[in-house]
Amino acid sequence: MIARYLLRKFLYSQAVMLGIVVVVFFLFNVLPVDPARMTQGQRADVQSLQAVRKEFGLDKPLPIQFAYYINDLSPIGIHLKTDQHKYNFASLVPVSADKVLALKWPYLRRSYQTSKDVASLLMEVVPNTLVLATTAMIFAIIIGVFLGIVSALNKDTWIDRLALAFSTLGISAPSFFAGIIIAWLFGFVLSNYTGLNMSGSLYGYDPFKGEVANWKNLILPMITLGLRPLAIIVQLTRSAMLDVLSQDYIRTAKAKGLSRNAIIYRHALKNALNPVITAIANWFASLMAGSFFVEYIFGYNGLGKTTVKALEMSDFPVVMGAILFIAFIFVVINILVDFVYVWIDPRVKLQ
C-alpha cells in the first residue's frame, strides 16, 4: 500500500512540476526583455549579443528552446556523449553514434548573469532560507498553540478576546507591510534598546574571524515571517480545542477524576492537532515562498532575495530553479504530513 501511495504521489508531483515549467517558461519568454542585453549592457555590439544568445540557446525558436529545457530537467534525457562531464549522467542506451539515453540529476543550467551552475548557486542560499523558515515556524507553533489553548480555556473572557484580536491583526497584515513596520520600529526607532538592525544577513564577514553568524539578524525577519501562521494556528487551536472539550470522552475523563492538565494535554490537545498539523505543513512550504519579500526587506541573503534579484535581471534559469525547488518542498511536505496523520491517528489510512 505504501509503495502504491508513493508511486501515485510521485506521478502527481511530476505532473505538477511539468505544469509549473510550462507556465513559467512561456510566461517568462513573452516578456519584452532580452536576457542577452541584460547581461551585456545596453551598449553591447550585435556580435556580443549573438554570441551570448547562442551560448545559452536563446537563438533557437521558442518550441525548440522548451524541448531542450525539458530534456535538461528530465531525469532521463538524450545527450551527447561528450557532455558527460556537464550533466554527470549514467549512460543507459545508445541512441546514435554520438548520443545516448542517459540517467541523471535534473540540470538547472547556468545563471545568465554569473555563469555559475544554478543548483550550486541555490545551495549557497537555501540553507539560510531553511533556517529562517524553520525558526519562524517554530516561533509560530509555540506561541500559536499556547495562545490557542489559553484562549479556549478562557472562552468569552478578556484573554480570549485579546488573543482573537491579535490573531485577526496577524492574518490581516501582509508580510511586506508588517516587515516594513517591524524593521522601522524595532530596527530603527527602538534600536538602542533592542540592539537589532533594520537589515542584515545571517552570516557576515569578520576580518579577524572570517565568516561569522549574526543570529540577531534572524530575529526580526523570523517574527515577520511567522506572524501570519501564528495567527492562523491560534484560531485553529482554539476552535479545535473547543470542539474536543465538548466531546463525551472528555466528560468521561473528568468524571473519572483525571487532573485538568492530563485531560488537556493527554486527551484533548492530541485529538485537536489534526487541523493544526495541516496548517503547519501548508504554511511551512508557504514560508519558503513567502520569504521572498521578507528577505528583500531585511536584506537577508536567502532564496527569496536571490530570486528577486534574478527577476530584476531577467535571469530565467535562477528564477525557474527557485520555483521548482519550492514546488518540490511543497510535494515532500505534503507526503510527510500524510505519514504524520497516520502516526497520530491510526484510523487514518494512506490512499
KAZILIN-V859344 format. One record per residue. N is the residue number from 1. RES is the residue in three letters. D_CENTER is the distance of its C-alpha to the mean C-alpha in whole Angstrom. Layout:
n res d_center
N RES D_CENTER
N RES D_CENTER
This chain:
n res d_center
1 MET 29
2 ILE 26
3 ALA 26
4 ARG 27
5 TYR 24
6 LEU 22
7 LEU 23
8 ARG 23
9 LYS 19
10 PHE 19
11 LEU 21
12 TYR 19
13 SER 16
14 GLN 18
15 ALA 19
16 VAL 16
17 MET 15
18 LEU 18
19 GLY 18
20 ILE 15
21 VAL 17
22 VAL 20
23 VAL 19
24 VAL 17
25 PHE 20
26 PHE 23
27 LEU 21
28 PHE 21
29 ASN 24
30 VAL 26
31 LEU 25
32 PRO 28
33 VAL 27
34 ASP 29
35 PRO 26
36 ALA 29
37 ARG 31
38 MET 28
39 THR 28
40 GLN 32
41 GLY 32
42 GLN 35
43 ARG 38
44 ALA 37
45 ASP 40
46 VAL 40
47 GLN 40
48 SER 37
49 LEU 35
50 GLN 36
51 ALA 36
52 VAL 32
53 ARG 31
54 LYS 33
55 GLU 31
56 PHE 28
57 GLY 30
58 LEU 29
59 ASP 33
60 LYS 33
61 PRO 33
62 LEU 29
63 PRO 30
64 ILE 31
65 GLN 28
66 PHE 25
67 ALA 27
68 TYR 27
69 TYR 23
70 ILE 23
71 ASN 25
72 ASP 23
73 LEU 20
74 SER 22
75 PRO 23
76 ILE 26
77 GLY 28
78 ILE 31
79 HIS 32
80 LEU 34
81 LYS 36
82 THR 36
83 ASP 32
84 GLN 32
85 HIS 31
86 LYS 28
87 TYR 26
88 ASN 27
89 PHE 28
90 ALA 31
91 SER 33
92 LEU 34
93 VAL 37
94 PRO 39
95 VAL 39
96 SER 41
97 ALA 43
98 ASP 40
99 LYS 37
100 VAL 35
101 LEU 33
102 ALA 30
103 LEU 27
104 LYS 25
105 TRP 21
106 PRO 19
107 TYR 20
108 LEU 18
109 ARG 21
110 ARG 22
111 SER 21
112 TYR 23
113 GLN 24
114 THR 24
115 SER 25
116 LYS 22
117 ASP 21
118 VAL 17
119 ALA 16
120 SER 18
121 LEU 16
122 LEU 13
123 MET 14
124 GLU 15
125 VAL 12
126 VAL 9
127 PRO 11
128 ASN 12
129 THR 8
130 LEU 8
131 VAL 11
132 LEU 10
133 ALA 7
134 THR 10
135 THR 13
136 ALA 12
137 MET 12
138 ILE 15
139 PHE 16
140 ALA 16
141 ILE 17
142 ILE 20
143 ILE 21
144 GLY 20
145 VAL 22
146 PHE 25
147 LEU 25
148 GLY 25
149 ILE 28
150 VAL 30
151 SER 30
152 ALA 31
153 LEU 34
154 ASN 35
155 LYS 35
156 ASP 36
157 THR 37
158 TRP 36
159 ILE 33
160 ASP 32
161 ARG 32
162 LEU 31
163 ALA 28
164 LEU 27
165 ALA 28
166 PHE 25
167 SER 23
168 THR 24
169 LEU 23
170 GLY 20
171 ILE 19
172 SER 21
173 ALA 20
174 PRO 17
175 SER 14
176 PHE 16
177 PHE 20
178 ALA 19
179 GLY 18
180 ILE 21
181 ILE 23
182 ILE 22
183 ALA 22
184 TRP 25
185 LEU 27
186 PHE 26
187 GLY 25
188 PHE 28
189 VAL 31
190 LEU 30
191 SER 29
192 ASN 33
193 TYR 32
194 THR 29
195 GLY 29
196 LEU 25
197 ASN 24
198 MET 23
199 SER 21
200 GLY 20
201 SER 18
202 LEU 17
203 TYR 20
204 GLY 23
205 TYR 26
206 ASP 30
207 PRO 33
208 PHE 34
209 LYS 31
210 GLY 29
211 GLU 25
212 VAL 25
213 ALA 22
214 ASN 22
215 TRP 20
216 LYS 22
217 ASN 20
218 LEU 17
219 ILE 18
220 LEU 18
221 PRO 15
222 MET 14
223 ILE 16
224 THR 15
225 LEU 11
226 GLY 13
227 LEU 16
228 ARG 15
229 PRO 14
230 LEU 17
231 ALA 19
232 ILE 18
233 ILE 18
234 VAL 22
235 GLN 23
236 LEU 22
237 THR 23
238 ARG 26
239 SER 27
240 ALA 27
241 MET 29
242 LEU 31
243 ASP 31
244 VAL 32
245 LEU 34
246 SER 37
247 GLN 37
248 ASP 40
249 TYR 39
250 ILE 38
251 ARG 41
252 THR 43
253 ALA 41
254 LYS 43
255 ALA 46
256 LYS 46
257 GLY 46
258 LEU 42
259 SER 41
260 ARG 38
261 ASN 36
262 ALA 36
263 ILE 36
264 ILE 33
265 TYR 31
266 ARG 32
267 HIS 33
268 ALA 31
269 LEU 28
270 LYS 27
271 ASN 28
272 ALA 26
273 LEU 22
274 ASN 22
275 PRO 20
276 VAL 19
277 ILE 17
278 THR 16
279 ALA 14
280 ILE 13
281 ALA 11
282 ASN 10
283 TRP 9
284 PHE 7
285 ALA 4
286 SER 5
287 LEU 5
288 MET 2
289 ALA 4
290 GLY 7
291 SER 7
292 PHE 9
293 PHE 12
294 VAL 12
295 GLU 12
296 TYR 15
297 ILE 17
298 PHE 17
299 GLY 18
300 TYR 15
301 ASN 15
302 GLY 11
303 LEU 9
304 GLY 9
305 LYS 13
306 THR 13
307 THR 12
308 VAL 14
309 LYS 17
310 ALA 17
311 LEU 17
312 GLU 20
313 MET 22
314 SER 21
315 ASP 20
316 PHE 19
317 PRO 18
318 VAL 15
319 VAL 14
320 MET 14
321 GLY 13
322 ALA 9
323 ILE 9
324 LEU 10
325 PHE 8
326 ILE 5
327 ALA 8
328 PHE 9
329 ILE 6
330 PHE 7
331 VAL 11
332 VAL 11
333 ILE 10
334 ASN 13
335 ILE 15
336 LEU 15
337 VAL 16
338 ASP 19
339 PHE 20
340 VAL 20
341 TYR 21
342 VAL 24
343 TRP 25
344 ILE 25
345 ASP 27
346 PRO 29
347 ARG 30
348 VAL 27
349 LYS 27
350 LEU 25
351 GLN 26
